[in-house]
């Protein structure tokens, strides 16, 4: 079944009811969603798009968050194409890689980016380039307006490709995780049941929609439940809190965020038990939630944040309980495996570990992706012979079945909910004049969870300046990847095999962001 068909089947029969409320007072009814996705899907159909290697054609979106960008995603599903969301912070070199790797038939960008995107699209063989702005401007909507608002949903099977999400290994080369209609639908249905989604719920949506948390977890749940969303194009504590406190129907009942968002909400005096009295559930994911944040939020609001665990390749895997009857929400744990998901802990030899024994986390279930785009060898490496996916995380399962994560098997940094891969940044730094070598690590940060720092070794006789290195990196990559501090030292610590000992670097610089002036960039 096409995922869009399943989502639409849950929408209220009274299609004039509002489905999405915007900050500026505009509202989109369920009928608006039906008509707009039909027109966009008809536009895609009219282009007679061709896929690659028997895969459905790819529609790539490098745009800011807006209701229209969500409609583009839904229309892509409806037309039977594959959706590729891309962080709008990506710069030219990054976008060029994704276009070359995924070979999209359609690329949608911001109107202000069109000039520098055109040569990338031409070089990458993109057949059609459209623009889409947050104010409902751009060529995409202009062309879609010429098409019918009726459309027959394309027939798709559960195993057909629905979306590609890019993730990376520490080699720095991004990998496209291929997710099917069945992967996404099974996960959404499980979350609806496990999180006790109700007919009168209303989600405050303040997450970006270029990754799994905001697009698949948040949007899929609300759409599959047929419940409205209060839509915020950007996260701002004041906007979130005023939306939560707004007593006009539909009253907000759910909020999903990354740990950084909860840290910033706690900095607002308006966050009180009174402000949040109508809320049913606060959910956190995409990065570890510090125990101090968890406890402070409970003290201020009376709400215990539900922490869960997922990946781009798998959707959600584990969750703390929603209903009290199912158990307690445990601080420092990501909860139990979701129904239909299996989790095991193994040692380096692949033997299954016992309760409380630390090892690598492996999973399997209907939500697990089929593999990485164009990387059969990497796909094979990521699965065991008996079909379990190697998450790359390290942790243990306690006697109550709760999963506790203790770190990454590799050096992935999660800063503000975004994945940062050291090898990519190190490669960029090492190319700078006067740089002999570099090492990038994550250290504790009170706002972002982990802050990215770089330790750089200069070539003999050369002088390096922190500000100059940061300035150069800001011109070449997304800001969330740019180190917040750069330290210059004579050499990097190495073991007997010559490998840089990043553990020692993290220990040496673990207090970098304790000073207030270093908490943001």
C-alpha positions as CSV (number, residue, x, y, z in Angstrom):
1,X,0.0,0.0,0.0
2,X,1.2,3.5,-0.8
3,X,2.0,5.3,2.4
4,X,0.1,8.4,1.3
5,X,-3.1,6.3,0.8
6,X,-2.8,5.0,4.4
7,X,-2.3,8.5,5.8
8,X,-5.2,10.0,3.8
9,X,-7.5,7.2,4.9
10,X,-7.2,8.4,8.5
11,X,-8.2,12.1,7.7
12,X,-11.5,13.2,9.1
13,X,-14.6,12.8,7.0
14,X,-15.4,16.4,7.8
15,X,-12.6,17.7,5.5
16,X,-13.3,21.4,6.2
17,X,-11.9,21.0,9.7
18,X,-8.4,22.6,10.1
19,X,-5.5,20.2,9.8
20,X,-2.6,22.7,10.2
21,X,-2.6,26.0,12.1
22,X,0.2,28.5,11.3
23,X,1.7,31.3,13.4
24,X,0.4,34.0,11.1
25,X,-3.3,32.9,11.6
26,X,-3.6,30.9,8.4
27,X,-5.1,27.4,8.6
28,X,-5.0,24.5,6.1
29,X,-8.0,22.2,6.2
30,X,-7.9,18.5,5.4
31,X,-9.5,19.4,2.1
32,X,-6.7,21.8,1.4
33,X,-4.2,19.1,2.0
34,X,-6.1,16.8,-0.4
35,X,-6.4,19.3,-3.1
36,X,-2.8,20.7,-2.9
37,X,-1.1,17.3,-2.9
38,X,-3.3,16.3,-5.8
39,X,-2.2,19.3,-7.9
40,X,1.5,18.8,-7.0
41,X,1.3,15.1,-7.7
42,X,-0.3,15.8,-11.1
43,X,2.5,18.2,-11.8
44,X,5.0,15.4,-11.1
45,X,3.0,13.0,-13.3
46,X,3.1,15.5,-16.2
47,X,6.9,15.5,-16.2
48,X,7.0,11.8,-17.1
49,X,9.9,11.3,-14.7
50,X,12.3,8.4,-15.1
51,X,13.9,6.5,-12.2
52,X,17.4,5.0,-12.1
53,X,18.1,1.2,-11.8
54,X,14.4,0.3,-11.5
55,X,13.9,2.6,-8.6
56,X,11.1,5.2,-8.6
57,X,12.2,8.7,-9.7
58,X,13.7,10.8,-6.9
59,X,12.4,14.3,-5.9
60,X,14.9,16.2,-3.8
61,X,14.0,19.1,-1.6
62,X,16.6,21.6,-0.5
63,X,14.1,24.1,1.0
64,X,13.2,25.8,4.3
65,X,10.5,24.4,6.5
66,X,6.9,25.4,5.4
67,X,3.6,23.7,5.1
68,X,4.1,23.7,1.4
69,X,7.3,21.7,1.8
70,X,5.4,19.2,3.7
71,X,2.8,19.1,0.9
72,X,5.6,18.5,-1.6
73,X,6.6,15.4,0.5
74,X,3.1,14.1,0.6
75,X,2.6,14.7,-3.1
76,X,5.8,12.9,-3.9
77,X,4.5,9.8,-2.1
78,X,1.1,10.2,-3.8
79,X,2.7,10.2,-7.2
80,X,4.7,7.1,-6.4
81,X,8.1,8.9,-6.4
82,X,10.9,8.8,-3.8
83,X,11.4,11.8,-1.5
84,X,14.9,13.1,-0.6
85,X,14.9,15.8,2.1
86,X,18.1,17.8,2.4
87,X,19.1,20.2,5.1
88,X,18.8,23.7,3.7
89,X,22.0,24.7,5.5
90,X,24.0,22.5,3.1
91,X,26.3,24.5,0.9
92,X,27.2,24.0,-2.8
93,X,29.9,21.2,-2.3
94,X,27.5,19.2,-0.1
95,X,24.5,19.6,-2.4
96,X,26.6,18.6,-5.4
97,X,27.5,15.3,-3.7
98,X,23.9,14.4,-2.9
99,X,22.7,15.3,-6.4
100,X,25.4,13.2,-7.9
101,X,24.8,10.3,-5.6
102,X,21.0,10.1,-5.6
103,X,20.5,11.3,-9.2
104,X,17.2,13.1,-8.6
105,X,14.9,13.7,-11.5
106,X,13.5,16.8,-9.7
107,X,15.3,19.3,-7.5
108,X,13.4,22.0,-5.5
109,X,15.4,24.8,-3.9
110,X,14.8,28.2,-2.3
111,X,14.3,31.0,-4.8
112,X,17.3,32.9,-3.4
113,X,19.5,29.8,-4.0
114,X,18.5,29.2,-7.6
115,X,21.5,31.0,-9.2
116,X,24.1,28.8,-7.6
117,X,22.0,25.6,-7.7
118,X,21.4,25.8,-11.5
119,X,24.9,24.6,-12.4
120,X,24.8,21.9,-9.8
121,X,21.5,20.6,-11.2
122,X,22.8,20.8,-14.8
123,X,26.0,18.9,-13.9
124,X,24.1,16.3,-12.0
125,X,21.7,15.6,-14.8
126,X,18.6,16.9,-13.0
127,X,15.8,17.1,-15.5
128,X,13.6,19.6,-13.6
129,X,14.5,22.4,-11.2
130,X,11.8,24.3,-9.3
131,X,11.8,26.9,-6.5
132,X,9.8,27.1,-3.3
133,X,9.8,29.9,-0.7
134,X,8.3,30.0,2.8
135,X,5.9,32.7,1.7
136,X,4.2,30.4,-0.9
137,X,6.3,31.9,-3.7
138,X,8.3,30.0,-6.3
139,X,7.9,28.2,-9.6
140,X,6.8,24.9,-8.0
141,X,3.4,26.3,-6.8
142,X,3.0,28.3,-10.0
143,X,3.3,25.2,-12.2
144,X,1.2,23.1,-9.8
145,X,-1.7,25.6,-9.9
146,X,-2.2,24.8,-13.5
147,X,-3.1,21.2,-12.7
148,X,-6.3,19.4,-11.5
149,X,-7.0,19.0,-7.8
150,X,-8.0,15.4,-8.3
151,X,-5.5,12.6,-8.5
152,X,-5.5,8.8,-8.4
153,X,-2.9,7.7,-5.8
154,X,-0.1,5.7,-7.4
155,X,-0.1,2.0,-6.6
156,X,2.9,1.0,-4.5
157,X,3.9,-2.1,-2.6
158,X,5.1,-2.2,1.0
159,X,8.7,-2.9,-0.2
160,X,8.8,-0.1,-2.7
161,X,11.2,2.8,-2.1
162,X,9.5,5.8,-0.4
163,X,12.3,8.0,0.8
164,X,16.1,8.3,1.0
165,X,17.7,9.8,4.1
166,X,21.4,10.5,4.1
167,X,23.6,9.5,7.0
168,X,27.3,9.1,7.2
169,X,30.1,6.9,8.5
170,X,33.3,8.3,10.0
171,X,34.9,8.1,6.5
172,X,33.0,11.2,5.8
173,X,31.2,9.8,2.7
174,X,27.4,10.1,3.2
175,X,25.3,7.1,2.7
176,X,21.7,7.2,1.5
177,X,19.5,5.0,3.7
178,X,16.6,3.6,1.5
179,X,13.3,3.4,3.4
180,X,10.2,1.7,2.0
181,X,6.5,2.5,2.3
182,X,6.2,-0.5,4.6
183,X,9.1,0.6,6.8
184,X,7.6,4.1,7.4
185,X,4.0,2.9,7.8
186,X,4.8,0.1,10.3
187,X,6.8,2.5,12.5
188,X,4.1,5.2,12.5
189,X,1.3,2.7,13.4
190,X,3.4,1.3,16.2
191,X,4.1,4.8,17.6
192,X,0.4,5.8,17.5
193,X,-0.4,2.8,19.7
194,X,2.5,3.0,22.0
195,X,2.2,6.8,22.6
196,X,-1.5,6.5,23.1
197,X,-2.4,9.0,20.4
198,X,-5.9,10.3,20.9
199,X,-8.6,11.8,18.7
200,X,-8.4,15.1,20.5
201,X,-4.6,15.5,20.5
202,X,-2.9,18.4,18.8
203,X,0.9,18.4,18.1
204,X,3.1,21.5,18.4
205,X,5.4,21.0,15.5
206,X,8.6,23.0,15.9
207,X,11.1,20.5,14.4
208,X,12.8,20.8,11.0
209,X,11.4,18.4,8.4
210,X,14.5,17.4,6.6
211,X,15.2,14.4,8.9
212,X,13.4,11.5,10.4
213,X,12.3,13.2,13.7
214,X,10.3,16.1,12.3
215,X,9.2,14.6,9.0
216,X,8.5,10.9,9.7
217,X,7.9,10.7,13.5
218,X,6.0,13.9,14.1
219,X,4.2,14.4,10.8
220,X,3.3,10.8,10.2
221,X,1.9,10.4,13.7
222,X,-0.4,13.4,13.4
223,X,-1.4,12.7,9.8
224,X,-2.1,9.0,10.5
225,X,-4.1,9.9,13.6
226,X,-6.1,12.6,11.7
227,X,-5.3,15.1,14.4
228,X,-4.2,18.8,13.8
229,X,-0.8,20.4,14.2
230,X,0.1,23.8,15.3
231,X,2.9,24.6,12.9
232,X,6.0,26.7,13.7
233,X,8.5,27.2,10.8
234,X,11.3,27.7,13.3
235,X,11.9,26.8,17.0
236,X,11.7,29.8,19.2
237,X,11.0,29.3,22.9
238,X,8.6,32.2,23.2
239,X,6.6,30.9,20.2
240,X,6.5,27.4,21.5
241,X,5.4,28.4,24.9
242,X,2.7,30.9,23.7
243,X,1.4,28.1,21.4
244,X,1.3,25.6,24.3
245,X,-0.4,28.1,26.6
246,X,-3.0,29.2,24.0
247,X,-6.3,28.0,25.2
248,X,-8.1,28.4,21.9
249,X,-9.1,25.1,20.2
250,X,-7.5,22.9,19.3
251,X,-5.6,23.0,22.5
252,X,-2.0,21.7,22.2
253,X,-1.4,18.4,23.9
254,X,1.9,17.1,22.5
255,X,5.4,18.4,21.8
256,X,8.4,16.7,20.2
257,X,11.9,18.2,20.5
258,X,15.6,17.6,20.7
259,X,17.5,18.1,24.0
260,X,18.7,21.5,22.9
261,X,15.1,22.7,22.6
262,X,14.3,21.6,26.2
263,X,17.5,23.4,27.4
264,X,16.3,26.6,25.8
265,X,12.7,26.2,27.1
266,X,14.1,25.9,30.6
267,X,15.8,29.2,30.1
268,X,12.4,30.9,29.6
269,X,10.6,32.0,32.8
270,X,7.3,31.4,31.1
271,X,7.8,27.7,31.3
272,X,5.7,26.7,34.3
273,X,3.3,24.1,35.4
274,X,0.5,26.5,34.6
275,X,1.7,27.1,31.1
276,X,1.9,23.4,30.3
277,X,-1.2,22.3,32.2
278,X,-3.0,21.2,29.0
279,X,-0.1,19.2,27.7
280,X,-0.3,15.4,27.7
281,X,3.1,14.4,26.5
282,X,6.6,15.8,25.9
283,X,8.9,13.6,23.8
284,X,12.7,14.0,23.3
285,X,15.0,12.3,20.8
286,X,17.8,12.7,18.2
287,X,20.4,13.0,20.9
288,X,20.9,12.0,24.5
289,X,18.9,14.0,27.1
290,X,21.1,15.0,30.0
291,X,19.7,13.9,33.4
292,X,19.9,17.4,34.7
293,X,17.6,18.6,31.9
294,X,15.2,15.8,32.5
295,X,15.0,16.5,36.2
296,X,14.8,20.3,35.8
297,X,11.9,20.1,33.3
298,X,10.0,17.8,35.7
299,X,10.5,20.2,38.6
300,X,9.4,23.2,36.6
301,X,6.4,21.7,34.8
302,X,5.3,18.5,36.5
303,X,5.8,16.6,33.2
304,X,8.3,13.8,32.8
305,X,9.8,13.9,29.3
306,X,9.5,10.7,27.4
307,X,12.9,9.8,25.8
308,X,13.1,7.5,22.8
309,X,15.7,6.1,20.5
310,X,15.8,5.8,16.7
311,X,18.0,6.1,13.6
312,X,17.7,7.3,10.0
313,X,18.0,3.7,8.9
314,X,15.4,2.3,11.2
315,X,12.9,4.9,12.4
316,X,12.1,4.5,16.1
317,X,13.4,1.5,17.9
318,X,12.8,2.1,21.6
319,X,10.7,4.3,23.8
320,X,10.0,4.9,27.4
321,X,6.4,4.1,28.3
322,X,3.6,6.6,27.7
323,X,0.9,5.0,29.9
324,X,1.7,4.7,33.6
325,X,0.4,1.2,33.5
326,X,3.3,0.2,31.2
327,X,6.0,1.3,33.6
328,X,8.0,4.3,34.6
329,X,10.0,6.7,32.4
330,X,13.5,6.1,33.4
331,X,16.0,9.0,33.3
332,X,19.1,8.0,31.3
333,X,17.3,5.2,29.4
334,X,15.7,5.2,26.0
335,X,13.1,2.7,27.2
336,X,12.1,-0.7,26.0
337,X,12.1,-2.0,22.4
338,X,8.9,-1.0,20.6
339,X,6.4,-3.7,19.7
340,X,7.6,-5.6,16.6
341,X,11.2,-4.3,17.2
342,X,13.9,-6.7,18.5
343,X,17.0,-5.4,20.2
344,X,20.1,-7.4,21.3
345,X,23.5,-6.6,22.7
346,X,26.5,-8.4,21.3
347,X,30.2,-8.5,22.0
348,X,33.0,-8.0,19.5
349,X,32.7,-11.6,18.4
350,X,28.9,-11.4,17.8
351,X,27.9,-13.4,20.9
352,X,24.8,-12.1,22.6
353,X,25.4,-10.4,25.9
354,X,23.5,-11.0,29.1
355,X,21.5,-8.5,31.2
356,X,23.5,-5.4,32.1
357,X,26.5,-6.4,30.0
358,X,27.7,-3.7,27.7
359,X,28.1,-4.4,24.0
360,X,27.1,-3.2,20.6
361,X,23.4,-2.7,19.8
362,X,21.8,-4.7,17.0
363,X,18.2,-4.5,15.9
364,X,15.7,-6.0,13.5
365,X,12.0,-5.4,12.6
366,X,9.7,-4.3,9.8
367,X,10.9,-0.7,10.3
368,X,14.6,-1.5,9.4
369,X,15.7,-0.2,6.0
370,X,16.7,-2.3,3.1
371,X,20.2,-0.9,2.5
372,X,22.3,2.0,1.4
373,X,21.9,3.5,-2.0
374,X,24.5,2.3,-4.5
375,X,26.6,0.7,-1.7
376,X,26.1,-3.0,-1.6
377,X,29.4,-3.6,0.2
378,X,28.5,-1.1,2.9
379,X,25.0,-2.6,3.2
380,X,26.5,-6.1,3.7
381,X,28.9,-4.8,6.4
382,X,26.0,-3.3,8.3
383,X,24.0,-6.5,8.7
384,X,24.8,-9.7,10.4
385,X,24.5,-13.1,8.7
386,X,21.2,-13.7,10.5
387,X,19.7,-10.3,9.4
388,X,20.3,-8.0,12.4
389,X,21.3,-4.3,11.7
390,X,24.4,-3.1,13.4
391,X,23.5,0.3,14.8
392,X,27.0,1.4,15.7
393,X,25.8,2.3,19.2
394,X,27.0,0.8,22.5
395,X,24.8,0.1,25.5
396,X,23.2,-2.5,27.7
397,X,19.7,-3.8,28.6
398,X,18.7,-3.9,32.3
399,X,16.7,-6.5,34.2
400,X,13.4,-4.6,33.3
401,X,14.2,-4.6,29.6
402,X,15.1,-0.9,29.4
403,X,17.9,0.0,27.0
404,X,20.7,2.2,28.1
405,X,23.0,3.8,25.6
406,X,26.6,4.6,26.6
407,X,28.0,6.0,23.4
408,X,28.8,5.5,19.8
409,X,30.9,2.7,18.5
410,X,32.5,5.3,16.2
411,X,33.3,8.9,16.7
412,X,30.0,10.4,15.7
413,X,29.1,13.7,17.4
414,X,25.5,14.7,18.0
415,X,25.3,18.4,18.4
416,X,21.9,20.0,18.9
417,X,20.2,16.9,17.4
418,X,22.3,17.0,14.3
419,X,24.9,14.3,13.3
420,X,28.4,15.7,12.8
421,X,31.0,13.4,11.4
422,X,34.6,14.4,12.4
423,X,36.3,13.0,9.3
424,X,34.5,15.4,7.0
425,X,35.5,18.4,9.0
426,X,39.1,17.2,9.5
427,X,39.5,16.8,5.8
428,X,38.4,20.4,5.3
429,X,40.8,21.7,8.0
430,X,43.7,19.6,6.7
431,X,43.5,21.3,3.3
432,X,44.0,24.8,4.8
433,X,47.4,26.4,4.3
434,X,49.8,25.9,7.2
435,X,47.8,22.9,8.7
436,X,49.7,19.7,9.3
437,X,46.9,17.7,10.7
438,X,43.7,18.0,12.8
439,X,41.4,16.0,15.1
440,X,37.7,16.9,15.7
441,X,35.8,15.7,18.7
442,X,32.7,16.4,20.7
443,X,32.8,17.6,24.3
444,X,30.0,18.3,26.8
445,X,28.0,21.5,25.9
446,X,25.2,22.8,28.2
447,X,23.0,23.9,25.2
448,X,23.8,21.5,22.3
449,X,24.6,18.3,24.3
450,X,27.9,18.0,22.5
451,X,29.9,20.9,21.1
452,X,32.3,20.4,18.2
453,X,35.9,21.4,18.7
454,X,39.0,21.0,16.6
455,X,42.6,20.5,17.7
456,X,44.9,21.6,15.0
457,X,48.6,21.0,14.5
458,X,50.5,23.7,12.5
459,X,53.2,22.9,10.0
460,X,56.7,23.8,11.1
461,X,57.1,27.6,11.4
462,X,53.5,28.3,10.6
463,X,51.0,30.3,12.7
464,X,47.3,29.4,12.7
465,X,44.5,31.6,13.9
466,X,41.3,30.2,15.4
467,X,39.0,32.9,13.9
468,X,40.4,32.4,10.4
469,X,39.9,28.7,10.4
470,X,36.3,29.0,11.7
471,X,35.5,31.7,9.1
472,X,36.8,29.5,6.3
473,X,34.7,26.5,7.4
474,X,31.6,28.6,7.7
475,X,31.9,29.4,4.0
476,X,32.2,25.8,3.0
477,X,29.8,23.8,5.2
478,X,26.6,23.9,7.2
479,X,27.0,25.9,10.4
480,X,26.2,23.1,12.7
481,X,29.3,21.2,11.6
482,X,31.7,24.1,12.1
483,X,33.8,23.8,15.3
484,X,32.8,26.2,18.1
485,X,36.4,26.3,19.2
486,X,39.7,25.6,17.5
487,X,42.8,24.9,19.6
488,X,46.3,24.8,18.2
489,X,48.9,22.5,19.7
490,X,52.2,21.0,18.7
491,X,51.1,17.4,18.3
492,X,48.2,15.0,18.7
493,X,48.3,12.1,21.2
494,X,48.8,8.7,19.6
495,X,48.9,5.1,20.7
496,X,51.6,2.6,19.8
497,X,50.0,1.9,16.5
498,X,50.0,5.6,15.6
499,X,46.3,6.1,15.9
500,X,45.1,9.5,17.3
501,X,43.7,8.9,20.8
502,X,40.6,11.0,20.7
503,X,39.5,9.8,24.1
504,X,42.4,11.8,25.6
505,X,41.5,14.8,23.6
506,X,37.9,14.7,24.8
507,X,39.2,14.4,28.4
508,X,41.6,17.3,28.0
509,X,39.0,19.7,26.6
510,X,35.9,18.4,28.4
511,X,35.5,21.7,30.3
512,X,35.7,23.9,27.2
513,X,32.1,25.1,27.4
514,X,31.7,25.6,31.1
515,X,32.4,29.3,30.6
516,X,29.2,31.3,29.6
517,X,31.0,33.1,26.8
518,X,31.7,29.8,25.1
519,X,28.1,28.3,25.2
520,X,27.0,29.5,21.8
521,X,28.3,30.4,18.4
